[in-house]
Amino acid sequence: MSTTPLFIVTGLSGAGKTITSKVLRKMATNFYVFDMDILVENQNFQKAACQWLTIARYNSISQKSTLLFGAVPDPYNLEICPDYQTFPIVHTALLHCNHEDRYKRLQDRGSVWTDENILLTIEEAEQQYNEAKKKKMPIINTSLYTVEEVAEGLYYWIENILQNHGGR
């Protein structure tokens, strides 16, 4: 059984997960920060999800928590991975942005992102946002803050939880 909490920062494409993870990784000393996309091979997101949870479990054995940035629960469904059950506490936050910013961010990524795909993602992001509000999940609107401010907010969110958890 893992003894440290697991942290998840989710959000659909364009929300700012990758850039935020890079900034937060430089700040974090008491927990590990990973972008889940770096382990994906051949579009096998589920295999990568389970690999990340195994890594997080081993981090926990060393008394360090892990923060995973990824589109959870789709395509990364962590709950069906065997190691998910080893975490007594999982904290989740959502990165979200306004429609115009998401549209521009995805459009800037190139031809993979057609207008149709972008509009579908915007629609899904709105549904995800509404579900997160219902669950009273922490939500950061990345349209309102610099990436450094977003990373700093997540840093303090995690540090506060770790302090109240009674250890690292």
Salt bridges, closest charged atoms under 4 A:
ASP83 OD1 - ARG57 NE 2.45
ASP108 OD2 - LYS104 NZ 2.98
GLU126 OE1 - HIS99 NE2 3.49
GLU159 OE1 - ARG168 NH1 2.83
